[in-house]
Amino acid sequence: MSGDPYAGLAQLGHATAAPTSPETAVLEHVEAPAQGRNYVVRFTCPEFTSLCPITGQPDFAIIVIDYIPKQWIVESKSLKLFMGSFRNHGSFHEACTMMIADRLVSLLDPVWLRIGAYFYPRGGMPIDVFHQTGAPPEGCFIPEPGVPPYRGRG
């Protein structure tokens, strides 16, 4: 690695307008600091919001993203802006969850990725959506997401 490894980042360290949609949000990455070693990176978004595509009513969720980097790690400011871009985005829970997973897998090409989306009740019933790219590597410590089953989520 020569020069400034962060020189190509457009958002970190700069005033950045909130993206208007997930499709226009820019996700950025930087080189993973410990390539060739399996370690888990976790992001928890406890205040995720999106809109029901039919009613326009807000939906709220806790989203937990775990991944094992290969060459890249996601730049956290860009991830925060991306997650916030769903605020006015109308999409079902499953579509939001898979859009997040697909964008991260495309950006990072991780060894492994898991996402758990724990949506609060709509019509009295919570909807939880889970995805992972495959089995995690043997011997890697992967903690439980820590989001309780629904009974007021806590």
Backbone hydrogen bonds, N-H to C=O, Kabsch-Sander energy under -0.5 kcal/mol:
donor,donor_aa,acceptor,acceptor_aa,energy
7,A,4,D,-1.5
9,L,6,Y,-1.7
14,H,11,Q,-1.9
24,T,21,S,-0.6
25,A,21,S,-1.1
27,L,25,A,-0.6
30,V,73,I,-2.4
32,A,71,Q,-2.9
35,Q,32,A,-0.6
37,R,34,A,-1.7
39,Y,37,R,-0.7
41,V,67,Y,-3.0
43,F,65,I,-2.7
45,C,63,I,-3.4
48,F,45,C,-0.8
48,F,61,A,-1.6
50,S,59,D,-1.8
51,L,89,H,-2.7
52,C,57,Q,-2.9
56,G,52,C,-1.8
59,D,50,S,-3.2
61,A,48,F,-2.2
62,I,118,Y,-1.8
63,I,45,C,-2.3
63,I,61,A,-0.5
64,V,116,G,-2.8
65,I,43,F,-3.1
66,D,64,V,-0.5
66,D,114,R,-2.9
67,Y,41,V,-2.2
68,I,112,W,-2.7
71,Q,108,L,-0.5
72,W,108,L,-0.6
73,I,30,V,-2.7
75,E,28,E,-2.9
79,L,75,E,-1.6
80,K,76,S,-2.6
81,L,77,K,-2.4
82,F,78,S,-2.3
83,M,79,L,-2.9
84,G,80,K,-2.2
85,S,81,L,-1.2
85,S,82,F,-0.5
86,F,83,M,-1.2
87,R,84,G,-1.7
89,H,86,F,-2.1
90,G,88,N,-0.5
91,S,51,L,-2.3
91,S,89,H,-0.7
96,C,92,F,-2.4
97,T,93,H,-2.5
98,M,94,E,-2.3
99,M,95,A,-2.3
100,I,96,C,-2.2
101,A,97,T,-2.3
102,D,98,M,-3.0
103,R,99,M,-2.3
104,L,100,I,-2.2
105,V,101,A,-2.7
106,S,102,D,-2.4
107,L,103,R,-2.1
108,L,104,L,-2.9
109,D,105,V,-2.3
111,V,68,I,-2.4
112,W,68,I,-1.1
114,R,66,D,-3.2
115,I,131,H,-3.0
116,G,64,V,-2.5
117,A,129,V,-3.1
118,Y,62,I,-3.0
118,Y,116,G,-0.6
119,F,117,A,-0.8
119,F,127,I,-1.9
120,Y,60,F,-2.9
122,R,125,M,-1.8
125,M,122,R,-0.9
127,I,119,F,-0.6
129,V,117,A,-2.6
131,H,115,I,-2.1
133,T,113,L,-2.3
140,C,137,P,-1.5
142,I,140,C,-0.6
